[in-house]
Amino acid sequence: MKKYLAGFLTLSLALAACSNGGEDSGKAGSEKEKTEEKAKDKAKEKTEEKKDSKDNKDSSSSSDSKSSDSGSESSDQGSSSSQTSDSGSESSDQGSSSSQTSDSGSESSDQGSSSSQTSDSGSESSDQGSSSSQTSDSGSESSDQGSSSSQTSDSGSESSDQGSSSSQTSDSGSESSDQGSSSSQTSDSGSESSDQGSSSSQTSDSGSESSDQGSSSSQTSDSGSESSDQGSSSSQTSDSGSESSDQGSSSSQTSDSGSESSDQGSSSSQTSDSGSESSDQGSSSSQTSDSGSTSSTEDSASTES
């Protein structure tokens, strides 16, 4: 438009100059100034419109961060998920194995291809290999490994979800251990358990513990109840001082003050005192429940206590 107007004005000015001669030269100059001012005004308006459009644009990030619950933490690794519920509860989810410890002075180490767990004040547990070791007490903890999920629930109730089977334990002081091929557990003050080869050893006292290895998931719940989920089988125990071990080829469990248990070879030995114990081997699951009642489910089934 500017070029068109300029051309039109120049033509009209030329015609005017031809007709009017030198008299219109002053008018031509004034008309040129007017056209220049109009062009400048239009340019200013366009620049102001561009600025307004830039100011109206807003860039926002497409990510947000959320945090929920006081003191609760959950880490999700690999392809599995872990959940924990309760104040002060923690859950760790790892690729192939996880090690968790909860209780005053309790410790758990994850080594080798087997897992060993102990729980009690000042108790320690070592977990080896691709298995996981967990100890839990006031406060629930759950470790989820491999491709399975782990959950923990308050008020002593627990539910575990595993590869093809599930194990649950409920009650104060109840414990359940689930291992890849075998597990050894001992429970009570001063109790010790040794697990060798590809088996795992767990001990628990006044406090619940659950170990999850391989591609299974383990769950623990507050008020001392625990449940462990293993590869193809599940083991559960419920009651104060009750213990359950789930092993591939063999399991050894002992429960009582100062009691010790060793798990070797392909055989299993168990001793139980002032408390119920259950051992789960192979692809089956063993559960023990309060007031001496127990229920066991095997392989792709689920058990509750």
Residue frames as qw, qx, qy, qz and C-alpha x, y, z in Angstrom:
[[0.000, 0.885, 0.465, 0.000, 0.00, 0.00, 0.00],
 [0.317, -0.759, 0.093, 0.561, 2.83, 2.34, 0.81],
 [0.355, -0.134, 0.596, 0.708, 4.39, 1.86, -2.63],
 [0.172, 0.597, 0.702, 0.349, 1.01, 2.26, -4.31],
 [0.130, -0.920, -0.307, 0.209, 0.25, 5.45, -2.42],
 [0.365, -0.596, 0.280, 0.658, 3.72, 6.83, -3.08],
 [0.323, 0.126, 0.677, 0.649, 3.38, 6.12, -6.82],
 [0.066, 0.763, 0.617, 0.182, -0.11, 7.62, -6.93],
 [0.231, -0.882, -0.130, 0.391, 1.07, 10.74, -5.13],
 [0.377, -0.386, 0.438, 0.719, 4.08, 11.15, -7.36],
 [0.251, 0.385, 0.701, 0.545, 1.89, 10.85, -10.45],
 [0.055, -0.874, -0.483, -0.019, -0.61, 13.34, -9.11],
 [0.337, -0.762, 0.068, 0.549, 2.19, 15.69, -8.14],
 [0.384, -0.100, 0.565, 0.723, 3.74, 15.43, -11.58],
 [0.137, 0.625, 0.654, 0.403, 0.41, 16.21, -13.24],
 [0.207, -0.907, -0.301, 0.209, -0.11, 19.11, -10.89],
 [0.409, -0.546, 0.263, 0.683, 3.35, 20.43, -11.61],
 [0.317, 0.194, 0.637, 0.676, 2.74, 20.19, -15.33],
 [0.003, -0.756, -0.586, -0.292, -0.59, 22.01, -15.08],
 [0.303, -0.929, -0.195, 0.082, 0.21, 24.54, -12.41],
 [0.489, 0.681, -0.271, 0.473, 3.94, 25.01, -12.97],
 [0.394, 0.246, -0.576, 0.673, 6.07, 26.37, -10.18],
 [0.425, -0.481, 0.114, -0.759, 3.12, 27.56, -8.08],
 [0.901, -0.296, -0.122, -0.292, 2.41, 24.04, -6.80],
 [0.594, 0.356, -0.623, 0.365, 5.98, 23.18, -5.85],
 [0.176, -0.367, 0.576, -0.709, 5.34, 24.30, -2.26],
 [0.814, -0.111, 0.121, -0.557, 2.18, 22.18, -2.11],
 [0.858, 0.230, -0.458, -0.014, 4.05, 19.16, -3.43],
 [0.293, 0.380, -0.689, 0.542, 6.62, 19.47, -0.67],
 [0.456, -0.253, 0.463, -0.717, 3.92, 19.66, 1.99],
 [0.907, 0.044, -0.102, -0.405, 2.12, 16.63, 0.57],
 [0.687, 0.316, -0.621, 0.208, 5.35, 14.62, 0.62],
 [0.020, -0.345, 0.666, -0.661, 5.84, 15.44, 4.27],
 [0.713, -0.126, 0.232, -0.650, 2.29, 14.30, 5.03],
 [0.909, 0.171, -0.337, -0.177, 2.82, 10.97, 3.26],
 [0.458, 0.368, -0.691, 0.422, 6.09, 10.40, 5.12],
 [0.306, -0.290, 0.553, -0.719, 4.40, 11.05, 8.45],
 [0.862, -0.010, 0.007, -0.506, 1.61, 8.60, 7.58],
 [0.798, 0.280, -0.530, 0.065, 4.16, 5.92, 6.69],
 [0.174, 0.368, -0.696, 0.592, 6.01, 6.46, 9.97],
 [0.573, -0.212, 0.360, -0.705, 2.77, 6.19, 11.97],
 [0.921, 0.097, -0.204, -0.316, 1.87, 2.90, 10.27],
 [0.617, 0.345, -0.642, 0.295, 5.34, 1.46, 10.97],
 [0.126, -0.345, 0.621, -0.692, 5.04, 2.40, 14.65],
 [0.772, -0.107, 0.159, -0.606, 1.64, 0.72, 14.93],
 [0.885, 0.203, -0.409, -0.091, 2.97, -2.51, 13.41],
 [0.392, 0.360, -0.692, 0.487, 5.96, -2.64, 15.79],
 [0.384, -0.277, 0.490, -0.732, 3.68, -2.06, 18.79],
 [0.890, 0.003, -0.071, -0.450, 1.41, -4.91, 17.67],
 [0.745, 0.287, -0.581, 0.156, 4.41, -7.26, 17.41],
 [0.075, 0.356, -0.669, 0.648, 5.52, -6.35, 20.93],
 [0.646, -0.182, 0.274, -0.689, 2.03, -6.99, 22.30],
 [0.919, 0.112, -0.291, -0.240, 1.90, -10.43, 20.69],
 [0.544, 0.327, -0.669, 0.386, 5.28, -11.33, 22.20],
 [0.192, -0.319, 0.559, -0.741, 4.17, -10.17, 25.65],
 [0.790, -0.101, 0.057, -0.602, 1.02, -12.27, 25.44],
 [0.822, 0.182, -0.539, -0.015, 2.98, -15.49, 24.85],
 [0.513, -0.637, 0.482, -0.314, 3.85, -17.43, 28.00],
 [0.636, 0.288, -0.716, 0.003, 6.17, -20.41, 28.23],
 [0.683, -0.494, 0.363, -0.396, 5.56, -22.96, 30.96],
 [0.008, 0.381, -0.925, -0.018, 7.52, -26.11, 31.82],
 [0.749, -0.048, -0.441, -0.491, 5.78, -29.41, 31.16],
 [0.612, -0.056, -0.744, 0.261, 6.96, -31.14, 34.33],
 [0.443, -0.676, 0.147, -0.570, 5.90, -30.93, 37.95],
 [0.360, 0.181, -0.840, 0.362, 7.10, -32.51, 41.16],
 [0.671, -0.516, -0.162, -0.507, 4.91, -33.96, 43.86],
 [0.243, 0.216, -0.836, 0.442, 5.65, -35.19, 47.34],
 [0.662, -0.424, -0.251, -0.565, 3.13, -36.91, 49.56],
 [0.833, -0.455, -0.315, -0.011, 2.93, -37.99, 53.21],
 [0.246, -0.862, 0.398, -0.197, 5.07, -37.15, 56.20],
 [0.423, -0.547, 0.722, -0.029, 8.27, -39.19, 56.46],
 [0.856, 0.194, 0.479, -0.035, 7.14, -41.74, 53.88],
 [0.100, 0.655, -0.561, -0.496, 9.49, -42.49, 51.02],
 [0.869, 0.218, 0.443, -0.035, 9.29, -44.81, 48.04],
 [0.009, 0.605, -0.596, -0.527, 11.94, -45.53, 45.44],
 [0.861, 0.351, 0.316, -0.190, 10.97, -47.29, 42.23],
 [0.046, -0.595, 0.680, 0.426, 13.68, -48.91, 40.14],
 [0.186, -0.024, 0.947, 0.262, 13.78, -51.48, 37.37],
 [0.331, -0.218, -0.606, -0.690, 10.33, -52.57, 36.24],
 [0.409, -0.461, -0.776, 0.136, 8.71, -53.05, 39.65],
 [0.195, -0.662, -0.023, -0.723, 6.88, -50.79, 42.05],
 [0.428, -0.181, -0.731, 0.499, 6.97, -50.48, 45.82],
 [0.303, -0.659, -0.178, -0.665, 4.43, -48.92, 48.12],
 [0.374, -0.158, -0.718, 0.565, 4.44, -48.26, 51.83],
 [0.306, -0.672, -0.269, -0.618, 1.76, -46.76, 54.03],
 [0.645, -0.648, -0.343, 0.216, 2.17, -45.42, 57.57],
 [0.062, -0.967, 0.224, -0.103, 4.02, -42.58, 59.22],
 [0.337, -0.683, 0.645, 0.060, 7.76, -43.30, 59.11],
 [0.871, 0.134, 0.471, 0.042, 7.26, -46.19, 56.72],
 [0.082, 0.674, -0.539, -0.498, 9.76, -46.67, 53.92],
 [0.886, 0.255, 0.388, -0.023, 9.78, -48.84, 50.80],
 [0.071, -0.626, 0.581, 0.516, 12.64, -49.50, 48.44],
 [0.861, 0.414, 0.266, -0.128, 12.13, -50.89, 44.95],
 [0.202, -0.642, 0.606, 0.424, 15.25, -52.11, 43.18],
 [0.517, 0.434, -0.580, -0.456, 16.15, -53.73, 39.88],
 [0.689, 0.073, -0.714, -0.099, 17.04, -57.22, 40.96],
 [0.609, -0.355, -0.636, 0.314, 17.38, -57.11, 44.75],
 [0.156, -0.770, 0.068, -0.615, 16.88, -54.81, 47.70],
 [0.540, -0.150, -0.667, 0.490, 18.11, -54.67, 51.26],
 [0.281, -0.684, -0.056, -0.671, 16.18, -52.93, 53.99],
 [0.449, -0.168, -0.727, 0.491, 16.53, -52.76, 57.73],
 [0.295, -0.621, -0.067, -0.723, 14.19, -51.19, 60.24],
 [0.757, -0.567, -0.321, 0.049, 14.47, -51.22, 64.02],
 [0.266, -0.905, 0.327, -0.054, 16.73, -49.77, 66.65],
 [0.348, -0.599, 0.710, 0.122, 20.26, -51.04, 65.90],
 [0.825, 0.214, 0.523, 0.007, 19.04, -53.50, 63.29],
 [0.082, 0.641, -0.520, -0.559, 21.10, -53.85, 60.10],
 [0.857, 0.289, 0.425, -0.041, 20.75, -55.77, 56.86],
 [0.051, -0.594, 0.585, 0.550, 23.37, -56.40, 54.17],
 [0.854, 0.422, 0.166, -0.256, 22.64, -57.79, 50.71],
 [0.104, -0.616, 0.723, 0.296, 25.40, -60.08, 49.28],
 [0.223, -0.173, 0.944, 0.170, 26.08, -63.13, 47.15],
 [0.381, -0.116, -0.679, -0.617, 23.27, -65.26, 45.73],
 [0.446, -0.463, -0.762, 0.076, 21.52, -65.94, 49.05],
 [0.193, -0.665, 0.040, -0.721, 19.90, -63.79, 51.70],
 [0.492, -0.253, -0.710, 0.436, 20.23, -63.80, 55.47],
 [0.216, -0.643, -0.085, -0.730, 18.08, -61.74, 57.76],
 [0.426, -0.305, -0.704, 0.480, 17.93, -61.15, 61.47],
 [0.173, -0.649, -0.138, -0.728, 15.68, -58.80, 63.39],
 [0.632, -0.604, -0.423, 0.239, 15.82, -57.76, 67.02],
 [0.160, -0.977, 0.142, 0.019, 17.28, -54.91, 68.99],
 [0.259, -0.705, 0.628, 0.203, 20.93, -54.89, 67.91],
 [0.805, 0.144, 0.570, 0.081, 20.19, -57.66, 65.45],
 [0.104, 0.599, -0.502, -0.615, 21.88, -57.78, 62.05],
 [0.814, 0.316, 0.482, -0.069, 20.98, -59.54, 58.83],
 [0.101, -0.485, 0.590, 0.638, 23.06, -60.11, 55.71],
 [0.755, 0.500, 0.347, -0.242, 21.40, -60.59, 52.33],
 [0.322, -0.412, 0.642, 0.561, 23.54, -61.90, 49.48],
 [0.324, 0.183, 0.812, 0.449, 23.28, -62.39, 45.76],
 [0.138, -0.260, -0.461, -0.837, 20.26, -61.40, 43.78],
 [0.389, -0.592, -0.706, 0.008, 18.02, -61.78, 46.81],
 [0.098, -0.669, 0.075, -0.733, 16.92, -59.11, 49.24],
 [0.450, -0.240, -0.712, 0.484, 17.22, -58.82, 53.00],
 [0.233, -0.613, -0.118, -0.746, 14.80, -56.86, 55.10],
 [0.339, -0.292, -0.743, 0.497, 14.26, -56.28, 58.77],
 [0.197, -0.544, -0.217, -0.786, 11.36, -54.27, 60.10],
 [0.286, -0.369, -0.713, 0.524, 10.03, -53.16, 63.47],
 [0.069, 0.736, 0.402, -0.541, 8.11, -50.17, 64.74],
 [0.271, 0.654, -0.314, -0.633, 7.34, -48.82, 61.30],
 [0.860, 0.270, 0.432, -0.020, 6.56, -50.86, 58.23],
 [0.007, 0.630, -0.561, -0.537, 8.96, -51.41, 55.33],
 [0.858, 0.329, 0.387, -0.077, 8.62, -53.20, 52.04],
 [0.146, -0.532, 0.607, 0.572, 11.19, -54.03, 49.41],
 [0.795, 0.495, 0.262, -0.232, 10.17, -54.74, 45.83],
 [0.285, -0.488, 0.666, 0.487, 12.63, -56.38, 43.46],
 [0.305, 0.119, 0.855, 0.401, 12.66, -57.71, 39.93],
 [0.167, -0.236, -0.521, -0.803, 9.36, -57.29, 38.13],
 [0.364, -0.556, -0.747, 0.025, 7.06, -57.58, 41.15],
 [0.147, -0.670, 0.008, -0.728, 5.52, -55.03, 43.48],
 [0.431, -0.188, -0.724, 0.506, 5.66, -54.62, 47.25],
 [0.303, -0.656, -0.181, -0.667, 3.17, -53.01, 49.59],
 [0.304, -0.092, -0.737, 0.597, 3.01, -52.35, 53.31],
 [0.361, -0.624, -0.376, -0.582, -0.03, -51.48, 55.38],
 [0.117, -0.433, 0.525, -0.723, -0.50, -50.10, 58.94],
 [0.713, -0.257, 0.287, -0.586, -2.40, -51.53, 61.90],
 [0.484, -0.316, 0.814, -0.066, -0.55, -54.83, 61.58],
 [0.810, 0.398, 0.402, -0.155, -2.41, -56.04, 58.50],
 [0.107, -0.567, 0.607, 0.546, -0.32, -56.98, 55.49],
 [0.844, 0.425, 0.301, -0.128, -0.75, -58.28, 51.97],
 [0.276, -0.526, 0.602, 0.533, 2.00, -59.35, 49.59],
 [0.768, 0.574, 0.053, -0.280, 1.82, -59.68, 45.81],
 [0.481, -0.453, 0.668, 0.341, 4.27, -62.09, 44.17],
 [0.110, 0.288, -0.740, -0.598, 5.20, -63.54, 40.81],
 [0.476, -0.156, -0.737, -0.455, 2.77, -66.45, 40.83],
 [0.543, -0.502, -0.664, 0.111, 1.83, -66.60, 44.51],
 [0.119, -0.713, 0.135, -0.677, 1.23, -64.26, 47.44],
 [0.571, -0.251, -0.676, 0.392, 2.00, -64.46, 51.14],
 [0.229, -0.713, -0.001, -0.663, 0.61, -62.43, 53.99],
 [0.507, -0.207, -0.691, 0.473, 1.26, -62.27, 57.71],
 [0.246, -0.682, -0.078, -0.685, -0.62, -60.35, 60.36],
 [0.720, -0.638, -0.266, 0.052, -0.10, -59.83, 64.11],
 [0.161, -0.908, 0.375, -0.098, 2.42, -58.20, 66.38],
 [0.435, -0.552, 0.709, 0.058, 5.81, -59.90, 66.16],
 [0.875, 0.279, 0.396, -0.024, 4.83, -62.07, 63.20],
 [0.058, -0.666, 0.556, 0.494, 7.49, -62.66, 60.56],
 [0.878, 0.342, 0.335, -0.016, 7.73, -64.33, 57.17],
 [0.160, -0.625, 0.550, 0.531, 10.74, -64.82, 54.92],
 [0.832, 0.485, 0.258, -0.079, 10.59, -65.62, 51.22],
 [0.270, -0.637, 0.553, 0.465, 13.78, -66.43, 49.29],
 [0.476, 0.497, -0.543, -0.481, 14.87, -67.41, 45.82],
 [0.636, 0.148, -0.746, -0.132, 15.88, -71.00, 46.38],
 [0.642, -0.396, -0.630, 0.184, 15.91, -71.50, 50.16],
 [0.131, -0.730, 0.173, -0.648, 15.69, -69.50, 53.36],
 [0.569, -0.214, -0.680, 0.410, 16.69, -69.91, 56.98],
 [0.233, -0.691, -0.028, -0.684, 15.00, -67.96, 59.74],
 [0.464, -0.243, -0.697, 0.489, 15.36, -67.63, 63.47],
 [0.218, -0.687, -0.156, -0.676, 13.21, -65.52, 65.77],
 [0.652, -0.687, -0.306, 0.100, 13.52, -64.34, 69.38],
 [0.156, -0.939, 0.303, -0.054, 15.82, -62.19, 71.46],
 [0.373, -0.607, 0.693, 0.113, 19.43, -63.32, 70.96],
 [0.857, 0.241, 0.455, -0.006, 18.42, -65.68, 68.19],
 [0.011, -0.624, 0.559, 0.546, 20.78, -66.18, 65.25],
 [0.857, 0.353, 0.364, -0.093, 20.41, -67.84, 61.88],
 [0.175, -0.530, 0.612, 0.560, 23.05, -68.77, 59.30],
 [0.789, 0.510, 0.266, -0.217, 22.12, -69.36, 55.68],
 [0.352, -0.462, 0.636, 0.508, 24.63, -70.82, 53.23],
 [0.386, 0.222, 0.786, 0.428, 24.79, -71.65, 49.54],
 [0.060, -0.292, -0.450, -0.842, 21.90, -70.22, 47.59],
 [0.363, -0.640, -0.677, -0.009, 19.57, -70.09, 50.58],
 [0.037, -0.621, 0.111, -0.775, 18.64, -67.18, 52.82],
 [0.446, -0.311, -0.714, 0.440, 18.56, -66.82, 56.59],
 [0.193, -0.613, -0.104, -0.759, 16.25, -64.54, 58.52],
 [0.355, -0.305, -0.728, 0.501, 15.71, -63.82, 62.17],
 [0.184, -0.586, -0.211, -0.760, 13.02, -61.66, 63.68],
 [0.325, -0.334, -0.711, 0.526, 12.07, -60.46, 67.16],
 [0.021, -0.719, -0.452, 0.527, 9.44, -58.13, 68.63],
 [0.174, 0.634, -0.290, -0.695, 9.12, -56.65, 65.23],
 [0.834, 0.401, 0.365, -0.101, 8.09, -57.87, 61.83],
 [0.154, -0.548, 0.595, 0.567, 10.36, -58.59, 58.89],
 [0.813, 0.458, 0.337, -0.126, 9.83, -59.56, 55.30],
 [0.252, -0.485, 0.595, 0.589, 12.36, -60.40, 52.60],
 [0.746, 0.580, 0.229, -0.234, 11.56, -60.40, 48.89],
 [0.359, -0.462, 0.636, 0.503, 14.02, -61.87, 46.38],
 [0.376, 0.191, 0.795, 0.435, 14.24, -62.75, 42.71],
 [0.082, -0.267, -0.463, -0.841, 11.26, -61.54, 40.69],
 [0.358, -0.615, -0.702, -0.017, 8.84, -61.58, 43.61],
 [0.089, -0.649, 0.078, -0.752, 7.68, -58.84, 45.94],
 [0.446, -0.266, -0.722, 0.456, 7.73, -58.54, 49.72],
 [0.253, -0.693, -0.176, -0.651, 5.49, -56.56, 51.96],
 [0.374, -0.157, -0.684, 0.607, 5.67, -55.56, 55.58],
 [0.282, -0.729, -0.359, -0.510, 3.07, -53.91, 57.75],
 [0.089, -0.588, 0.416, -0.688, 3.26, -51.83, 60.93],
 [0.709, -0.425, 0.323, -0.461, 2.71, -53.05, 64.48],
 [0.403, -0.439, 0.803, -0.010, 5.24, -55.86, 63.90],
 [0.822, 0.290, 0.473, -0.127, 3.35, -57.79, 61.21],
 [0.020, 0.591, -0.598, -0.541, 5.24, -58.80, 58.06],
 [0.867, 0.329, 0.353, -0.127, 4.73, -60.73, 54.85],
 [0.190, -0.531, 0.632, 0.532, 7.29, -61.93, 52.32],
 [0.802, 0.514, 0.131, -0.274, 6.73, -62.74, 48.65],
 [0.450, -0.441, 0.676, 0.382, 9.12, -64.97, 46.69],
 [0.061, 0.252, -0.727, -0.636, 9.81, -66.25, 43.19],
 [0.470, -0.145, -0.684, -0.539, 7.15, -68.92, 42.70],
 [0.541, -0.452, -0.703, 0.097, 6.13, -69.55, 46.31],
 [0.177, -0.686, 0.133, -0.693, 5.15, -67.51, 49.34],
 [0.535, -0.203, -0.719, 0.394, 5.75, -67.96, 53.05],
 [0.270, -0.650, -0.013, -0.710, 3.80, -66.25, 55.80],
 [0.465, -0.229, -0.738, 0.431, 3.89, -66.33, 59.57],
 [0.260, -0.633, -0.068, -0.726, 1.69, -64.52, 62.07],
 [0.733, -0.623, -0.273, -0.002, 1.80, -64.22, 65.86],
 [0.218, -0.884, 0.403, -0.097, 4.24, -62.90, 68.38],
 [0.418, -0.513, 0.746, 0.078, 7.49, -64.81, 67.90],
 [0.840, 0.305, 0.445, -0.053, 6.08, -66.77, 64.97],
 [0.047, -0.612, 0.567, 0.549, 8.33, -67.36, 61.97],
 [0.856, 0.377, 0.345, -0.077, 8.03, -68.89, 58.52],
 [0.189, -0.563, 0.587, 0.550, 10.81, -69.66, 56.05],
 [0.813, 0.520, 0.169, -0.201, 10.33, -70.29, 52.33],
 [0.305, -0.584, 0.642, 0.392, 13.24, -72.04, 50.61],
 [0.584, 0.458, -0.509, -0.437, 14.04, -73.44, 47.21],
 [0.694, 0.152, -0.703, -0.022, 15.68, -76.69, 48.16],
 [0.583, -0.306, -0.660, 0.363, 16.02, -76.51, 51.94],
 [0.192, -0.760, 0.026, -0.621, 15.18, -74.29, 54.89],
 [0.544, -0.169, -0.661, 0.488, 16.32, -74.08, 58.48],
 [0.253, -0.694, -0.056, -0.672, 14.51, -72.19, 61.20],
 [0.487, -0.245, -0.687, 0.481, 14.95, -71.84, 64.94],
 [0.216, -0.690, -0.099, -0.684, 13.00, -69.69, 67.36],
 [0.704, -0.626, -0.304, 0.141, 13.63, -68.95, 71.04],
 [0.182, -0.941, 0.284, 0.001, 15.99, -66.86, 73.12],
 [0.323, -0.622, 0.694, 0.163, 19.59, -67.72, 72.18],
 [0.833, 0.228, 0.505, 0.000, 18.44, -70.12, 69.50],
 [0.021, 0.592, -0.555, -0.584, 20.48, -70.53, 66.31],
 [0.833, 0.348, 0.413, -0.121, 19.71, -72.18, 63.00],
 [0.132, -0.491, 0.630, 0.587, 21.96, -73.14, 60.09],
 [0.791, 0.477, 0.222, -0.313, 20.66, -73.87, 56.60],
 [0.160, -0.518, 0.737, 0.403, 22.87, -76.10, 54.42],
 [0.165, -0.018, 0.938, 0.305, 22.70, -78.43, 51.44],
 [0.362, -0.201, -0.575, -0.706, 19.29, -79.54, 50.24],
 [0.425, -0.438, -0.782, 0.129, 17.78, -80.42, 53.63],
 [0.200, -0.625, 0.022, -0.755, 15.92, -78.29, 56.13],
 [0.445, -0.278, -0.746, 0.410, 15.78, -78.29, 59.91],
 [0.229, -0.614, -0.100, -0.748, 13.41, -76.30, 62.05],
 [0.369, -0.291, -0.737, 0.486, 12.99, -75.78, 65.75],
 [0.204, -0.596, -0.201, -0.750, 10.25, -73.70, 67.33],
 [0.359, -0.325, -0.704, 0.520, 9.59, -72.62, 70.90],
 [0.018, -0.639, -0.421, 0.643, 7.11, -70.24, 72.54],
 [0.292, 0.603, -0.222, -0.709, 5.96, -69.27, 69.10],
 [0.831, 0.346, 0.432, -0.058, 4.78, -70.90, 65.89],
 [0.075, -0.576, 0.568, 0.583, 6.99, -71.39, 62.83],
 [0.822, 0.425, 0.362, -0.116, 6.35, -72.60, 59.31],
 [0.270, -0.455, 0.595, 0.605, 8.81, -73.40, 56.53],
 [0.718, 0.605, 0.195, -0.283, 7.93, -73.15, 52.85],
 [0.410, -0.394, 0.659, 0.493, 10.16, -74.88, 50.28],
 [0.382, 0.268, 0.763, 0.446, 10.21, -75.45, 46.53],
 [0.054, -0.280, -0.388, -0.876, 7.40, -73.68, 44.72],
 [0.408, -0.633, -0.648, -0.116, 4.91, -73.89, 47.59],
 [0.062, -0.587, 0.223, -0.776, 4.14, -71.43, 50.36],
 [0.506, -0.335, -0.731, 0.312, 3.89, -71.86, 54.13],
 [0.184, -0.600, 0.020, -0.778, 1.97, -69.65, 56.49],
 [0.386, -0.301, -0.760, 0.427, 1.46, -69.51, 60.21],
 [0.225, -0.642, -0.224, -0.698, -1.22, -67.50, 61.94],
 [0.208, -0.448, 0.503, -0.709, -1.90, -66.29, 65.48],
 [0.714, -0.204, 0.432, -0.512, -3.31, -68.45, 68.27],
 [0.492, -0.213, 0.840, 0.085, -1.61, -71.48, 66.66],
 [0.718, 0.531, 0.424, -0.151, -3.75, -71.50, 63.51],
 [0.203, -0.472, 0.560, 0.650, -1.85, -71.78, 60.19],
 [0.745, 0.560, 0.311, -0.185, -2.78, -71.91, 56.52],
 [0.358, -0.409, 0.583, 0.604, -0.46, -72.72, 53.61],
 [0.696, 0.657, 0.164, -0.240, -0.94, -72.07, 49.89],
 [0.652, -0.220, 0.510, 0.517, 1.39, -73.20, 47.16],
 [0.428, 0.168, 0.545, 0.701, 2.77, -71.86, 43.87],
 [0.023, 0.320, 0.354, 0.878, 0.30, -69.69, 42.00],
 [0.395, -0.698, -0.584, -0.128, -2.11, -69.38, 44.94],
 [0.009, 0.589, -0.267, 0.763, -2.33, -66.69, 47.62],
 [0.561, -0.392, -0.681, 0.259, -2.43, -67.08, 51.40],
 [0.164, -0.679, 0.101, -0.709, -3.54, -64.77, 54.14],
 [0.546, -0.277, -0.695, 0.378, -3.17, -64.92, 57.91]]
